[in-house]
Amino acid sequence: MTYRSLRQCVDDLAQSGHLVRIEEEIDAKLGAAEIQRRVYQSGGPAVMFENVKGCKFPMVSNLFGTIERARFIFRDTYEAVQRVIELKIEPNNFWKHPARYWKSPFTAIGMLPRRCSRGPILANETTIAQLPQLVSWPNDGGAFITLPQVYSEDVGQPGLMHSNLGMYRIQLSGNQYEVDREVGLHYQIHRGIGVHQTKAIQAGEPFKVNIFVGGTPAMTLSAVMPLPEGMSELTFAGALAGHRIPMITRKNQLAIYADADFCISGTVHPNKKLPEGPFGDHLGYYSLAHDFPVLTVDRVYHRTGAIWPFTVVGRPPQEDTVFGQLIHDLTGPIIPTVIPGIHAVHAVDAAGVHPLMLAIGSERYTPYQEQREPAELLTQANAILGQGQMSLAKYLLIVNREDDPDLDIHNIESFLAHVLKRIDWRRDLHFQTRTTIDTLDYSGSGLNQGSKLVMAAVGLSVRELPSSIEGDLRLPDGFSDPNVCMPGVLAIRGPAFSADTSGSDVAVEKFCDGFRDGDPINRFPLIVIVDESDFTAGTLSNFLWVVFTRSDPAADVYGIGVSTHQKHWGCHGSLVIDARIKPHHAPPLLEDAEVTKKIDAMAARGGPLAKYL
């Protein structure tokens, strides 16, 4: 079944047992978000909140809460879209397997958006204050839209085919925003809307933006899809929705998605910025308040019977994890066609996506060497770091497929073991300093500022990885509680970070200086210094989250037996990463105790969500 409205999707999910309805009153401030987090973690259904406190609009969450439900939503179009992508990769497949691909041309035609002059979205008008005021975490700066579809066009080449549809954070209330007149528009570095705003400023023209909420779920997924620059997300949405996306186009007005549930229309002032945030974000910490563009609101439309979809982000996994799975399924096969020699790339969700990326490439030009050094892998790594959102990777670990053709890039522990068995810390670490990182990553020196580290591993195994601590492990004063996270990786509790007048803490440097190359601790090729070693070693997810969200490579990577040769840094002994919490880091996300008690009480009453809460 294909959906032209969110209401159709909700009704279909309910009839199919994928959605439950809550009739009792739920507060959009913290209550709805806590229910969503619990239901998602339990693998529960989509949830329709019929009675939202102080608001006439119902809310729905967890639509994409499981990969099975997400595929169910797109069950009639998903395979067709995959086949169109296959043909884009290899057009000759159409002639080799005509029975498989005979529908693909029709799918491609259906991708084109359709112009129209009216639609359900224009039926009613409201105000920003009347919309659901979703607050997900106690210290959020106000209410936010968490599933927006932000639409803009290129003023130099206006029109649907040169548009951009992105999912950028929208703050509806709080801070210094004028009530009902201004909303915050937060978009991160390397986003298509930034190109459009720059062109509008250069042309001296008003930068108009429309924010859609709801409609067919295909529009929501398309807003997060990393499509090539210049390709309209509306075309992809049409293929996934199974129909051409209807867009209302009128003279001197920005196009409006006709089947949306809500639309906020406005103009971004070229010289005005206001603090946006804080906001509990997908790295598991608050992104703090920073100046971002402001949208001056002109109109707020909604269709009759409108539903407000939302999600909640926080420490992974959350519902946006499923978005990542869908994106990988659909776009993963394209990557080898974009970067020669690359076979697979995996942005690790448990580490917050951008902080850690894994890649499998090939050393194609030196097949005759038995023990090789990384060569083409470094070229491929640079290419990855030059591609759109992949350029935000902070740690990039890349290996050679021919060393283990069966290596699964999604088996993270096996991948890390493969790297640690082969990597030479003297040679295989390649830093980029004073560069850009994810806007939401506060491990660096400032907003968008930090460093990157490429770890490239090629060749035969050069070491065995210990899985236990043997004998008496001598540790310097202030360091204790060693725990094995996984073979070859040791977590050690360090003293709380204490900066001197320069902002540095020399504790980890002194730790490294206390050992020599031959000391037993070097049996572990990777050591991480953390605040809680038992927590870090407790699960693979804990290890990935702590180490890669709390460290900036240039500032926090140390080593035993350090040397520098022609400005290339390396170490003879263990690599040491300081993953302690630092004063400049953003605070982690914690739930409100009183709200937790209320939701506990709901579960105890035996309601429809009792088994999920």
N, C-alpha and C positions, 0 to 999 in steps of 0.2 A: 504493500500500500504506500502511496506517496501522499504527502500532506501539503495542503496549500495554506494551512493555518496552524497555529499552536494548539488551538482548541481541538482540531481533528486529531492531532497527535496525542493529546492528553486523553481524549475519549477512547482512542484505540488502545493505548497502554492500559487503561483501566479495564476495558473489556477483555484484554489478554492476560490480566493478572500481574501486570508490571507496574501498577500504580495504585496507591491507596490515598484516601481522602481523610483529612483531619477537619472535623466540624467545630471543635472547641476553639476558643479564641487563642491566637498565638501572637506574641509580640515580635514585630520585625526587628526590634532592637535586641540583639543577642539571642533571643529565644529560638527563632527560626533557624539561625545559623548553627546553634548547638545541636538541634535535632538533625539537621542535615549532616553534620560531621559524624554523629553516631550512626545514623542510618547508612551512610556510605561505608564506614569502617566495618559494618556487619554484613555488607553485601546486599543491603535491603533494596526495596522498590523505589521508584519515583514517588514523591510526596506532594500532594496538592493541599495547600493551606487555604481552606475555604473562607475562614473568618480571621482576617488580619486586623489586629487592634488599631482602631483609629483610621482605617483605610478601607475604601470600597472595593479595591481590586484584589482578587485572589492571587496567591503566589504559588509557584511550582518549582521544585528543586529535584536534583538527583536524576534528571532525565538521562544523563550519560553516565550514571553511577557504576555500571558494569559494562565490560566490552561486549557481553552477550546482548544487553539491552540496546546498546548503541548500534550494533549490527542489525538488530531487529528493527529499529527505527528506519534504517536505510536498506532494508532487506530486498526491496525491489529494484534498487539502482546501484548498490555498492559494487556488484560484480561487473556491471556495465561500465562504471567509471574506471575500475581497475583495467579493463580491457582497452579502453581509450588510452590510458596511460601506457599500457604495454605497446600499443601502436605508435605512440609518440616516441618511445624508446627505439623501437625497431619497426618502421613502416612496412617492410617487406613481409612481415608476419601475416598481413592481410591476405596476400596471395598464397602464402604457404598453408594457411589454415583458414580458408574462407568461411567454413561452417562456424568457427568460433567467433569470428569478428564481423559477420555480416550485418549485425545491428549497430556496430560502432559508428558508422557515418551518421545514422539517425540520432544517436546519442550526442554526437558533436554538434549537430544542427540545433538540438534542444538546449545547448549550453548558452546560446545567445540571449541576452535579456530582451524583454518585450516592452516597448514604449506604450503608455496608456495615459488617459487624461483624468481618470478618477479611480477610486478604490476604497476599500473598507477603512483604511487608516484615517481618512478625512471625515469620518462620521461624527466625531466628537472632539472637543477641546477641553483641556484641564490646565492645572498649574503644577510646577515642580513640587510644591509642598503637599499636593494631593497624591503623589506617587508613593508607592511603598518605600519607606525609609529604612532600608536594610543596613544594619550595623552588625558586623561579624565578630569583632573582637573588642574587648573592653576599652582599649586605648585608641581605637580608630577615631580619626578627626571629625567624623560625621557619617552621614549615610552615603552609600556608594551603589552604583550599578556594577554588577559583577559579570554580566553577560551582555555587554553592549556591542552593537555592530556600528562602528563609527565610519560614516561615509563622507568622502571628499572627492573633489575632481581637480584635475590639472588645469589651471586657468589658461595656460598656453595652448592646451589641447582639450578643451572641455568636452564632456560627453561620457556616456556610460562605459565605453571601452577603454577609457583612460582614467577610470576611477580607482579609488582605493577603499577597500572595506577591511577595517582592522578592529581588533578587540583591545581598546585602550581604556584604562581606568577612568571612570567618571565619578567625581565627588559632587553629590547633590546638595549637601548642606554642611554647615559648620564653618570654622575659620573666618575669613573676612568676606565671604561671598554674600552679595546682596540677595536676600531671600526672593525666590521666584524669578530673579533676573539674571543670575550668574551661576554657572557650574564650573567645576575644575576639570581640565582636560589633561590627563597625564599620559604622555606617550614616551616610550623609551628610545634610546639611541638606535639608529639603523632601522627606523620604521618609515613606511611609505608615506604616511601623512606628513612627516617632516619635510619631505621633498616638495609636497604640494604647498605647504605653508610658506616655505622659502620662495617658491616661484610667485606666490601671491604677493608677498612683501616686495619682491623685486619689481613686479609689474605695477605696484601701487594700487592693487585691487582688493576689495574685501574678500576675506577668506571664509567662505560659507561651509558649514559643517552640519550634517544631519546625524542624529544618533537614533538608530532603530533598536527596539527591544522586542523580542518575540518573532512571530511569523514561523515559517517552516524551519525545522531544526537544521536544514541544510545551510541556511544563511548563518547560523551560529557557528557551525563547524568551518565554513568558508572564511569567516572573519579571523580565525586563528591559523588557517592553512598557509604555510610558507611558500607561496607561489612565486615564480620568477617576476622580477620588477617589470612593470609594464603590462602584465597580464591581469585583467580584471577578475576579481574574486566572484563577480556576478556570473561569469561564464561557468566557473566551477560549481557554484551553487545551483545553477540550472540543471547541470548534469546530475548532481546528487539528489536534487529535489524531484527530478523526473518531469519538470516542466520549465518553461522559460520564465525567469523571474520578472514579474510585472513592476515596472518603475514609472511613476507618475512624472512626466516631464512637461513643464510649463515655462513660458518665456520668462527669463530673468529670475528663475527660481532653481534651486538645487533639487535634483531628482529625489523623490521620496519612494521608498519601498511600499507598494500598494497594500500588501498583505501583512505588514507589520502589526503588532499589537499596540505599540507606542512609537512615537517619533518626537524627538526634541530637535527643533530647528533653530539655528542661531548663527552668529558670526563671531569669529575669533579676532579680538582686537590685536593689531600687530605689535603694539608696544606695552601691553598690559600683562603682567604676571602676578599671581598671588600664591601664597603658600598652599600647597595641596598635601594631604596626609595629616598625621600618620595613617598607615593602613597595614593590617596584618597580611603579609604576602606569602608567595609560594615557596620561599626559602625557609619558612618557619620562624621568621622574625618580622618585626615591624619595619616597613620602609618609612623613613622619617619625613617630616614636613620639608618640602623644598618648593621653590618658585616654579610654577608651570603655567602654561597658557590658560586663559579664561574664555569660556564661551558665553557670550551675551545672548540670552534666550529670547527668541522672537515668538515662537509658538510651541505648544505642546499638544500633540494630537493623540487620540487613541480610538481604536475600533470599538464597536459595541461588543460587550462580552469579553473585553481584553483580559489577558492573563499575564502576570509578571514573572518571567523565569529568572532564576538566580542560581548561583553556585557559591561555594565558600572555598577560599584558598587558605593554605597554611602549610605546616610541615608535611612534605609528601609521605605517603600517597594521599591525594585528595581526588575529587572528581576530575580535575584537569589532567590527572594522570592518564585517564582514558582518552582524552583528546590526543595526548602524545602517542598512545598506541595506534589510534586511528590514522594520525598523520604519518607515522612510520609505515603502516601497512600500505598506504596509498602513495607516498612519495619516496619511500626507501629505495625502490628499484631504480629511481631516476638518478640517484647520486652517482653511480658509476659512469653514467653518460655525461655528467657535468665535470667530474674530476677524474681524468684518466688514471688508471691504476688503483683507484679506491674501490673496495668491494662492499664495505658497510661502515656506517657511522651510527653511534648510539650516544645520545645525550642522556645521562643517567638521572632519572627522575628522583631517586632517593637522595641525591646530592644537590637537589635544587635545579636540575637541568643544565644551566650554563656553567656552573662551577666545574663540572667534570664531564669530559667527552671522550669516548673510546672510538678508535678507528682501526680498520684492517685494510692494509694496502698491499702492494707487491713491489719487491725489488726486481724489476724486470730486466735491468740492463747488465747485471753482473751474476749470471747463473753459474759461472765457473768457480766462484770463490766458495770454499767450504765454510769458512768463518768470516762473515762479512761485517762491515760497519754500515750503519744507516746512511743511505745516500738518497735514493729516489723517495724514500719515506719522508724525508725532510721537505722535499719539494711538494709532496702531497699534503703534508701538514700545513705548509704555508698557504696552499690553495684552499684548504678547509677553513683556515682562519681569515680568508678573504671572501667567504661566501655568506652574505646576508646574516641571518641570526646565528649561524655557526661561528661567525667571527667573534661572538661574545664568549666563546669557550675560554675558561681560565686555566684549567689543567687539561691538556690533550695528550692522551696515551695512544700511541700508534704502533702496530706490529705488522710483521710480514706474514701474509697468508701461507706462503709456501713452507714456513717453519712448522705449521700445524694446520693443515687444510680443514680439519674438523673443529677448529676452535669456534665456539659460539659467543658472539659479541654480547649477547644478553645474559650469559652466565658470568656475572661480574667477578665472582671469586676466582673462577678458573682463568678469566682474562688477566686479572691482577697477578695471579701466580705465574702465568706465562711471561708476563713482563718482568717480574722480580727474578725469575730464574735466568734471564738472559741479559738484562740491562747492565751496562757498565757506567757507574755513576761518574767516573772520570771523564767520560766521553759523550754520553747520551742525553745530557740535560741541555736544553736550549731555551734561554729566557728571552722574553720581550718585556722591557721595562718601560714605565711611564706611557702606558697605552690605555685603551678603553676596555672596560669590563661592563657587566650587566648593571643597569641603573639600580637594581634592587639588591646588589651585593655590596655590603658595607665592610668587607674585609680589606679593601684597598685604602688608598690615601685620601679619597674624596669621591664625590658623586661622579660615577662613570670612570673613575681613575683607579688604576691598579696595574697589574702585570700579568703575564701569561708564562706558562712553562710547558714546553713540548718534551715528552719522554718518549724516545724512540728505541724500540728493542728489535734486534735482528740476530738470527743465527742460532747456534746450538746452546743448550743450557750450560751455564758456567758455575752453577751452585745448586745445592739442595736447600730446601726451605724447611727450617725447623718448625715443628708444631707444638713444642713444649719448651719450658725453661728448665735447663739442666744445671744442677749444681747451685752454688751461691752466686747470684748475680749482684755484683757490687755496683751500687748507685751513689752518686754524689749526694751530699746533704741537701735536703729539700725536695728530693725526688724519691718516689716510692710507688708501691702497689703495681708492679709490672703485670700486665695481662696480655696474653696472646689473642689477637683479634682474628687472625687466620694464619695459615702457614706463612712464615717469613715476615709477619707484621707484629710489632710489639707496641702496646700502648702503655705509657708511664705517666703517673700523676705528677705534675710539676707544681711548683709554688704558684700562688695567684700572681697574675701579671702585675708588675709594678714598674711603671715607667719612670725614668730619670728625667732630668731637665731637658734632654733632647727628644723625649718621647719614646726612647728605646728601653728595652729590658734585656739585660745581658745574661739572664739566667740560663737560657738554652745554649748560648754561645759557650758559657763556662761549662755546661754539661758536656758539650762535645769535646772541649779542650781537656776534659778529665779522662779521656780514653785514647788509646793508641790503636793502630791498625790491627794488631794481633789480638786484642782483647776479645773475650768470648761474646760480648754483646754484639759484635759485628757479624755473628752468625745470622742475625736478623737484618736483612738488607734495608728494611724500612722501620723506623721508629717514629712514633707520634707522641708528642708531649701534650697532654690534655689536662683539663680540670678534674674529670672523673674517668679514670681508666676502666673501672668496672662497667660503667654505663657504655663507654665507647666500644669496649670489646663484647658487650652483651649480645649484639646482633650486627649483621652486615649493614643493615639500614642505619643503625646508630653510628657505626664507623664512617660510613660515607657522608652522612649529614654533618657530623662533628668536624671531620678533618677538612672537607672541601668547602664548607661554608664559613669556616673560622680561620682560614689562612689565605694570605696573599703571597704568591710564590717568591717575589723578589725580597719581601720583608721577612718571611717566615720559614723559608727553606734553609736548613743548615746541614752540616755534615761532619763526620768524624774523619780526620785526616784531609782537611780541605787544601786544595791547590788551585792556582789560577795560571793558565798558560795562554799567552796571546789573547787576554781578556776572556778566555773561556773558563768558566767556573766548574769545578767538579770536586769529588771527594773519593778517597781510597777506601774508606770504611762505610758504615751505615749512613744512609740519607736520613735526616731528622727534620720533621715538620712540626713547627710550633702551632698547634691548633687550640691553644688556650683562648678564652674570651678576653678581648682587649677593650680598653675604655671607649674606643671609637666605634665598636661594633653596635649594631642595633639590638634592642632587647628581644628575647624570644617570646613567643606567643603563649599566653596562659589564659585559661577560661575564667569567667566570673563565677565565684563560689556560690553566690545566691541564685544565679540563673541555673547553675548545675543542680542545685537542690530542687528547683521547680521542675526541671525536666525529669529528674529522678522520680519525683512524685507522680508525674504523668505516666511514667512507665509502670509504677507500682499500682496504678488504678486499673490496669488491664485493658488499656485502650488498643486501638488498631496497630499502634507502633510498639506495643509493649515488648515484643520479642526482638525489636531492633534497637531499643534505647538502653 
